[in-house]
Amino acid sequence: MRTQSTVDRRNLLKFAGGSLAALGLTAAGCGTGSGSGDGTVTIRYAWWGSDDRAKRINQTIALFEKKYPKIKVKTDFQPYADFWKKFNTQASGGNAPDVFQNAIGFLRKYDAKNVLLDLREQAEQGNLRLDGFRAGLEKFGEVDGKLLGVPVGSNSMALVVDQTVFGKAGVAPKAGWTWDEYHAALAKIRDTQGRAGDAGPYGIMYLYDLYLRQHGKAFFSTSGLGFTEADLTDWWTKAHQGVESGIYADPKRTIQAKPKSAVTAELAACEFTWDNFTVRYASEGKSQYGLAPIPTTDGRKTGQYLGSLMLSGSRRTEHPKEVAQFIDFMVHDPEVGKIMGYDRGVPATTAQYEAYVPTDAVGKQIAAYEKQLVESRVLEPITPHPAGADVTEAAFLRLGEEMSLGTRPVPDAVKQFFTEAKTALAP
């Protein structure tokens, strides 16, 4: 789950559609990390993110190397799209970093390519603690009994709202509000504030997943899609009507406004995204922004789950023990929690969660939002995405946009999506 808010997700997904297999994963090559005569080893650690994240991570690495003087860490970071482009090439050559930032959409894909280290053995040997995680997050990186990633933070889908516009329109979302109430609120904002209510949620795969879960389904099953062409036809038909009526922002103007969001560009009063992205709006826009609950179908079930960035190891690493010790330090050490803050979501472990107490308004909102999700017991487990999920998400985003622009009719967009998804998700 992405926490780099300024990335153009489309560009990444276009790239991610490339096949690792096509690049030729070979059995040759192994040399990740290195060792020296005095027992000192060097491991390579790669992540995606901003310069600010890099600055924070480098501070945590300095702490790690002080505690483990026989382990040196060589770092590498890239913007989101560049990270996966480089990683794909490295993995294809059998030279993936010893430890790297990961997300759930890539677990099954790279497990199928024999790229990921099963960290279960290191946990059993005491090199990696799996206790002390919040809200069951320790199971987030499990796939088919293997431990392929360890969460560093959590986030969840939310509705980011322009509080000033919502206030002037007299709209005050409450927990359990329904989709009908949500659409009525958007119309009220359009009519009273001269602004579209929402940026347009039709291409957000993770939001559609919540909607499906509210109806007893899901976007992905363990092996393919968890919904029908009739389901998507209904979703995109309502979306097309929303664009036509003006409760959703003009997609052409939304595209022109990028990289700004439609909300901070003052084209829409709200949009669905990850809760920790709220930081972006505060720094990018001129208004006051807050988090509102996900609309429901029955007044109760939101279908939400906690997402997370993770740390994974390379199956080819020569230093699995050191990799496990590094991950353990990064997810449990309280000083690391203080340094990282909510950069990668709310800290995954209790030790780091309690070590960092936000003092800024945005941080407090994020903390309160996730606390409410946990205490209200609305959270559900997430299904690890099947291999090909990234390509499927790219198709969903692209075809949803084409539908919204009117360049592809809804029936054609639905048919094309299922054609591309079945190809991407084929065994």
N, C-alpha and C positions, 0 to 999 in steps of 0.2 A: 504494500500500500504506500503510495507515494506521499512523501511529505515535503517535496520540493515544489513549492506552490507556484513558482513563476515559470515552470516548464510548460512548453507546448506539448501536451500529451499526445497529440496526433502525430507529431514528428517521431516520438519514441515508438509509438505503436506501429507506424509504417515500417520502422526499422526492425522492430521485434518480429514482424511478420516474416523476416528472413529465416531460413532454416539452418539451424546449426548442423543438421545432418548434411545439408548441401555443401557446407564448408569442409566436411570430411573430418569427423572426430577420429583421431588416430590413437593407436595404443602406444605410440612412441612418445618420448618426452616425459619428464617427470619433474625435474628440478624446481620445485617451489621451495622457497626459503633456502637457508644455507647454514652450515655449521663451521666452527673453528676449533683449533687445537685445544683451547682452554675450556671447551664445553659450551661456549656461548653460541647460541643459534639466532638466526635472523628469520623472522616471518614477515610475509608481505600482507598488508592490510589495505583493502580498497573500498571506497564508498562513493556514493553520489551526494551532491549537495552544494551549498553555497560556500563562499569564502568564510562566512561567519561560522558555519558548521565545522569547516576544516580547522579554524582557529581553536574552537572548543575541543575537537577531537585530539588535536596535537597536545593540548594541555593534559588531557586524560592519559595519553600515551606516555608523557613524561612521568606521570605518577606511576604508571604500570612498570616502566623500565626501572624506576627507583625501587619498587618492591621486588621486581624480578630482574636483577642485574645481569643474569645470564641469558635473558631473552631481549633481543633488539627487534624493533618494529620498523619496517620500511613502508612508507605510506604512499598512497596514490588516490587522488580523488578527481572526479569529473562531474560536469553537469549530467543530469539524469540520462538523456539520450546517448551522450557520448560514453557514459559509463558502460551501458549495456552493449554498445557497439564494440568497445574494446574488450569487454568481458567475453563476449561471444567469440571473438577472434582468439583470445587467450585460451578459452576452454576448448576450442576446436583444435588447438595445438598442444593440448595436454599441459598447459602452463597457467592455469587459473591461479589467482592469488590464494595464499594459504587460508585467509579469512576475509570475508567480504560481506557488505551490506546486501540484504536480500528482501524479497517480498513474496507474499503467498502465491501470486500469479505465476511465479517462476519455479516453484518447488517441484511439481511433477515433471515439468519440462526438462529441467536439468538433472533430476533424478533419473529420468529415462535415458539421459545421455551419460549416466555414470559419472557425473561431475561432482555431486555433493557427498560430503563425508557424513556417515551416520554417527552422530555424536553420542548415541546411547551408551556405547562401550566406555567412553571417557567419563560419562556421568556415573556409571557403575563402578569405575575405578576411583571415584572421588575427586576427579579433576574439574568437574562441572556440577554445580549445585542446581537442582531443579525444584527446591523448596523456596518459599518466600515470594512466589509470584502472585500478582493480583488477579482476581476474577478468572482463575483457570487459564491464564495466558501461557503457562508452561507447556500446554498441549497444542499451542497454536502452530508450531512447526513440525508436528507429527504427521507423517504420511505412511500408511500401510505398516505401522509398527516401528518405523524408523524415525529418529529425531534428526531432522534435516535443517532446522533453524531454531534459534533461541531469540525470543522477542526482546527488543530494547525499549519499546514504548507502545502505547496503545492510542488509537483514535477511533472515531465512529462517525458515520454520516450524520449531518445536521443541516438545518436550514439557516443559512446566514442571512440576516435581515438588516436593512437600513432602518435603524430604530427611529430616526427622525421622521422618515416617510411613513413608516407604520404608525407612529404616534399621531401624526397629522391626519391620517386616514381613519384613526380610531380603531385600528386592528390590533388585537392583543392575543396572539396564539397561546393556547393552553395545552398541557399534556392531554393526549387522547383526542385532540381535535380531528375531524374527519377530512377526507379528500374533498367532499362537497363543501365543507366550511373553508378549506384552503382555497378552492377555486372561487368561492364567493368573495373571499378577502382580496384575491388578485383583481377581480372585477371592480371592487370598491376602490382599490388603489388606482387602477386605471382611470376610473370615472372622476375621482376627487383630486388626484395628484398629477394627472397628465403623464403618468409614467407606467410602463408595463409592470405587472405585478411580479413576474418571475422571468429569469433569463431564458428559461426553456429547458425542462428536465429530460427531454425525450431521448437524448443520446448518452445519458449517464448510466452506465451498466450497473453500478453498485446501488443506485437508487431504484432502478427497475427490479433488481434482486430483492430489495426490501418489499416492494409492492407485491411481487410474486409470493414471497414468504407470508405476507398477510393473507394470501389466498391458498396457503398450504402447498406451495410449489417453491422453486428456486431457479435462479438463472442457470446454474450448473448443477448437474448430478456428479457423481464420481467419475463418470465416463463420457458425459455429453451434455446436451442442453436439457434443462428441466422444465421446459414450457413448450407450448404448441404455436403453430402459425396463427391460429385464431386468437391466442393470448396477445401476441405482438401486434396483430392487426388492430385489436381493440385499443392497445396502448398508443400506437402511432396515429390512429384515427383521431383519438381525443387530443393528441398533441397537435395535429394539423389544425384542428378546430381552434385550439388555443392560440396558435400563431395567427390564424385568420381573424380572430376576434380581438386581438391586441392585448390579451392578458399575459401572453409571452412576448418577450422583446423581439423586435425585427431581427431575424438571424443575420441579415446582411450587415446591419450596423454593429451587431455583436462581434462578428468576424473582423470588421474594420477596426474595432476598438482594441483588439488584442495587441500586446499582452495584458492590458488591463482587463479586469473582469467587467461584465455587464453591470454589476452593482456599483462598483467604484467609478465606472464611466457614466453613471447616472442614467442608464438605459432601462434598468429594472430595479425593483425594490428588494428582491431577495433571490437567492439561488441555493441549490443543494450542493454541498461539498463536505470535505472532512473537517471535523471540528477544530483541529489544530491549525487549519489554514486561516483561521480568524485573524491571526497575526498579520497575514498579508493585507487584509482589508484595512486594518487600522493604519498601516504604513502607506497604503496606496491611495486611499480615498480621503475625502474631506469631512465625511459625516461620522456619526456614531454607529457602530455595528455590534450586533449581538447574535446569540444563538437561540433558535426556536425549535420546538419539538417536531419530529417527523409526523406528518399526518397519518391517520390510521383508517382502516376500513370499518372496524367494529368498535372504535372508541377505546381500544386497549392495546392490541398487538401491533408493535411497530416493525417487527422482523429484524431488528438491529442486532449487531454483534460488534465486538471490538476487533478492529484491524490492528496490524502492527508491522513495523519494520523489524527485521531480524538480522542476526549475524549467523552466517553459515561458514562451514569449512570446506576446503577442497579435498576430494577423495584422494588426490595424488600428493597431498602434503607429506613431507618427510617428518613433520613435527606435530602429530595429532595431539599429544599431551600439551604442548605449549599453546597450540591453537585453543584447546579447551580451557586452559588456565587464563588465556587472554579474554575469551568470551565471558568466562565467569567473573572476572574482574570488571569488565565493562558493564555487566548487567546488575551486579550486586554492590559494588563499592559505593558507599554514600557520597564520597567526594566527587566521584564521576557524575552522580545524580545532580549535585549542586552545580557542576560546571555545565552539563548539557541542558539542564532545565527542561523545557517542553519542546526543544528543537526537533526531536524525533517522536513527538507525542508525549502523553503522560507516562512517566517512568513505569516500566513493567513490573518491577519488584517493589515490595513494601519498603525495603531499606532505602531505596533511592526516592521513592514517592514521599516518604516522610522526611527525607533529608532536604528536599527542595520544596519550599512553600512559596508560590508566586506572590508577588506584591503588586504587580501591575494589573490593571483592570481586565485586559484580555486574558492573561493567564488565569486569573480568578474565575472568569466565565468558563473557560475550558475545563478547569478542575471541577467546578460546580456541575457542569453538564454531564461529565462522565461519572461523577459521584452519584448523581441522580439516576443515571442509567443502571448503575450497579445496584443501588438501594431499591429501585422499583422493580427489579428482577425481570426486566423486559429482554435482557440479552439472551441470544441464542448462540449455539456453536456454529462456526463457519465451516463449510465444506472445502477442503483443499481443491483448488481449481485443477481440472484435467489439463494434460499437455495440449497446447494449442489455444489455451484461454486468452493469451495475449493477442493472438491473431483474430480471435473471435471478438474481443473487445474493440479492436481497431475497426473491424467491419461494422459493428454496432454503432460506433461513434460516427463513422463516415456516412453510412447509409441514413442514420437519423438526421444528420445535417442536410444531406441531399433531399430528404423528405421535407424538412422544414423550409428549405429554399424553394421548394416547388419544382425542382429539377427531376424528381423521381416520384411518381405516384405511390401512395401507401402500399397497394397490393404488390407492386413491382419491387419496392424496397424490402418488404417482408420476404418475398420469394428469393430475392438475391441474397439476403442475409442468411437464410437457412441453407442455401446452396454453399456459400462460403464457409459457414460455421461447420457444416458436416464434413467438408474437406479438411478444415483445420483440425477438427477433433477426431478425425479417423484414426484408428489404431495404427 
